[in-house]
């Protein structure tokens, strides 16, 4: 670890909305984390060089869970299926919390602090199940290192179709991480191939809300490739001290 002496001088403490606000601008998602149920912060036990003891180094936010997730059903052997919506919502609210935000100050990244926040706080939330989703899960699997189990989502049909279309014009999946290189390739296509991939890109963008009418160019290519890469991993942790409540199970 690059700075273990710094890590030893950080502590996980109960947090508040102000701790989240200090770091919210570093998070890639816009908007808030939803109905919050718990916040924990990582703070110095005492002042560090250039860092006040009141500085929030990291924050983790727990929120209520959505009533329906396909991969949750896989992970729980369909325990939360087969109910009317009101019953399902009550069952999910009693048993599950989701990690809706996990942010580390960029100055302290690469020290394993995200995994530490997850590992140390999950038992303190006092529910049977903790879940999370992360687009970057395959690249930085800190949720798994903290004890959560990963479930990969299947690739949506419209995403698979566009990846296959890029392959037809000789741009393979592994090359879809370099927007500038892909854009140069698109600009060199012959008329027939250009017409084909333009049709497929426009078809794909129909699933992208206000971005559906983006004009061709590097900005659109960057956006499309970011959407192709956004294949979230679902994570789940079962609290060994708290079995899932079956109070409303039929």
N, C-alpha and C positions, 0 to 999 in steps of 0.2 A: 504494500500500500504506500502511496506516494507521500503521505503526510500523516502517519499514524499518531504522532504526538498531538496534532490538531484534533483528530477524531476522538481521542481519549478525553479531550476537554469539551466535547459537545455532549449534550444530554437531551433526551426526548422528554418533553413536558406537555401537559394539557395546553392546547392552544385556543385561539379565538379567530373571529373573522378578520381582525386586523392583521394577524400573522399571514393569512391567505392573501390579503390585499397587498402586503409588502412584496410578494413574489408573483402575483397573478399575471403580470405583464410578461413573464418569462414562459408562460404556458402556450402551447400551440393552438389550443382551442379558444374560440371566442365565446363570450357569454359566461354565465355563472355555472356553478357545479350542481345546481338543483337543490332540493330540500336537504339541508345539511343536518346530520345527526351527531357528528363528533369531529373535532379538529385536534391534531397533535402537531407540535412544532419541535424543531431541532434548534437548540440555542446553546451558546457558550456558557459553561459554568461560571466563567469569569471572562473579563475582556481579553481578547486576543489582539495581536499587533494589527492595528487598522480596523478592528471589528469590535464594536461595543457588545457588552454582555446582553443587551436588549435586542440585538440583531437577530432576525429570523433567518437561519441558514437553510432550513428546509421545512416543508409543511406537507401534511397529508390530510385530506378531507374525505370523510365518509358521509355518504348520502343514502337516502332510501333507494331501493332497487326498482327497476321497471318490472311490471307484472309478467311479462312474457319474453323469454330469450330461448332461441332454438338450442344453443349449445348448453345452456343451463339444464334443459330437459335431458340432453345426452349425459351430462355429468352427474345428474341426480336420478337417473333411471326413471324419468318422467314423474317424479314425486309430486311436482307442482302442476301437473296437468289433470284434466277431467273435472274441473270445478267451474261454477259460474264465476263471472268476473269479480263480484264482491267478495266471495269466499277466497278466491285465488289471491286477491290483493291483500286481504287480511293475513293469509298464510305467509305470503312473501314478506310483508312488513314485519311480521313477528320473527322471522327466521333469517333474513338476509339483509346485509348492508353492502354497498358497493364503494370501492375506492374511486371517487369521482375526480380527484385532483391529487397529483403527487409532483411536487416541484422542489428542485434543489437550486440554490443560488449558483450561477455558473462558476463562481470562484471556487466552489467546493465540489464540483462534479468530478467523477472519476475516482472517488474515494470509497465507494460502496455504501454511501449514505442513504440512497433511495431504498436499497434492500433492507438496510437496518431499520428505517422508519416503518416499512411494511411489517417486518418480522416482529418488532417490539410492540407495535400498536394493535395488530389484529386481535390478540387475546383480550385487550382492554376494552374492545367494543362490546363484548358480552352478547354476541349472537352466535348461533350455530354455524352460519355460513358467511364468508366474505368473498366477494367476486370483484373482478376488474376486467377491463379490456384495454389492449394496447396495440396501436398500429406498429410500433417499433419493437414488438415482442421478440421477433426472430433475431433482431440485431443486438438487443441488449436485454437478455432474459432475467432481469433482476427479480421479477415476480416469482419465477421458479426458484431462484436462489434463496428467496425468502420463505419457501415452503409451499407455494401455491402450485397447483397442477394446471398445465396448459392444454387447451383444446383449440385446434385450428379450424377456422371456418372454411367451408367449401367456397371455391371461387364463383361469384355470381355469373350467370349465363352471359350477361352483356359484357362483363369484363373478359371472360374467356374468349368471347367472339372477337373482341378487338385485339387481344394478344395474338390470336390466331391470324387475324388480318395483317398485323405487323410482320408476322412470320412469313406470310405470302410474299411480302415485298422485301424479304431477306433482312428483317430487323428482329432478332431473336429476343426472348424474354430477358436474358442476361444483359442485353444492351440497353434495356429500357430505363436505366438509371442515369443516363447521360442525355439530358434534354437538348443540349447544343448539338451533339453528334447526331441525334435523331432528327433534329430540325434540318441539319445540312443534308442528310440523306433524303428527307422529304422534298427538299428544294431541287434535288437532282433527278427526281423520278421522271420517267416519260409520261406522256399525256394519259395513257390508259391506266397505268398504275396509280398516278396521282388522283385520277377521278375515282378509282376504286377505294383508296384509303381515305380520301376526303369524305366519301359517302359513309364509310364505316365510323370515322371519327364523329361525324355529325349525328349518326345513329346513337353512338355511345353517349354523346352529350345530352341527348333527350332525357337522360336520367339524372341530370346535374342541375336542375332548378334554373336559377338566374344565369348560370354559365352556359346555358344551352346554345346561345347564339354568339359565342365568342368567335372572333375572326381568326383565320389562319395566321400563324406566326409563332415566334418563340414562346411568348407568354402562354398561348393556348397549349402548346406542346408540353410546357412545364406542368401546367395544370392537369392535363390528361395523364401524364406519366405519374404524377403524384396520386391521382385517383386509382390508377392501376396498381400502385404499390400499397394503397391503403387497405390491407387485408388484415383486420384486427385479429389478435389472438385473445381468446377468452380464458380467464384464470379463475380458479376456485380453490378455497381453503375451507376445510371442515374443522371446526373447533373440537378437539378431542374431549373437552370438558363439558360441552353442551350439545347433546343430541338434538336433531331437528324435531321440533314440536309437531305432533300429529293430532293436535286437538281438534282440527276441523277436517281431518281426513275422512272421506266417506267409506 
